[in-house]
Amino acid sequence: MRGEPIVRKSSLTALARNELRAAAAANSGRSAQTVYGGHERLLRQTLVALVEGQVMSDHENPGEATVQVLQGRVRLDAGGESWTGWTGDLIVVPDESHSVTALEDSVFLLTVVKHR
């Protein structure tokens, strides 16, 4: 028998602020933490912070994915096209190799539903 669902609440604003501080202090200029899900679940949400000019280089999309820009401005490049997202924008990630560049200090929520 299933028990009552466990509800968790997180402040994405506070987490984003902390993650951006961690990215600024890191030699790589980036920081990330999973806020929901993980290897044992199909749905995974990861908070990613990049300082201006940092790039998540080309990588494959592991499933359906979106990028929700929480702070700053990012560019997603895929298949010869690019999309710029500002604070509050949601970008649907194409099902192909892509990269993300921080056009200014930025934090985004990457949501992925893995294919089985």
Backbone hydrogen bonds, N-H to C=O, Kabsch-Sander energy under -0.5 kcal/mol:
donor,donor_aa,acceptor,acceptor_aa,energy
7,V,5,P,-0.6
12,L,10,S,-0.9
15,L,11,S,-2.6
16,A,12,L,-2.6
17,R,13,T,-2.0
18,N,14,A,-2.2
19,E,15,L,-2.6
20,L,16,A,-2.4
21,R,17,R,-1.8
22,A,18,N,-2.1
23,A,19,E,-2.2
24,A,20,L,-2.3
25,A,21,R,-1.5
26,A,22,A,-1.1
29,G,26,A,-1.0
31,S,49,A,-2.1
33,Q,47,L,-2.0
35,V,45,Q,-2.8
36,Y,45,Q,-1.6
38,G,43,L,-0.6
41,R,38,G,-1.5
44,R,112,V,-2.6
45,Q,36,Y,-2.7
46,T,110,L,-2.8
47,L,33,Q,-3.0
48,V,46,T,-0.6
48,V,108,F,-3.0
49,A,31,S,-3.3
50,L,106,S,-2.4
51,V,29,G,-2.5
53,G,102,A,-3.2
54,Q,51,V,-2.4
56,M,100,V,-3.3
57,S,55,V,-1.0
59,H,98,H,-2.0
64,E,113,V,-1.7
65,A,93,V,-0.5
66,T,111,T,-2.2
67,V,91,I,-2.7
68,Q,109,L,-2.2
69,V,67,V,-0.6
69,V,89,D,-2.5
70,L,68,Q,-0.6
70,L,107,V,-2.2
71,Q,107,V,-1.9
74,V,85,G,-2.4
75,R,101,T,-2.5
76,L,83,W,-2.9
77,D,75,R,-0.5
77,D,99,S,-2.3
78,A,81,E,-2.6
79,G,97,S,-0.6
81,E,78,A,-2.2
83,W,76,L,-2.2
85,G,74,V,-2.9
87,T,72,G,-1.0
88,G,69,V,-3.2
89,D,86,W,-2.9
91,I,67,V,-3.1
93,V,65,A,-2.2
93,V,91,I,-0.6
96,E,94,P,-2.2
98,H,59,H,-2.2
99,S,77,D,-2.1
100,V,56,M,-1.8
101,T,75,R,-2.6
102,A,54,Q,-2.6
103,L,73,R,-2.2
103,L,101,T,-0.7
104,E,73,R,-1.1
106,S,50,L,-2.9
107,V,71,Q,-2.4
108,F,48,V,-2.7
109,L,68,Q,-2.8
110,L,46,T,-3.2
110,L,108,F,-0.7
111,T,66,T,-2.4
111,T,109,L,-0.6
112,V,44,R,-2.9
112,V,110,L,-0.5
113,V,64,E,-3.0
114,K,42,L,-2.7
114,K,112,V,-0.6
115,H,62,P,-1.5
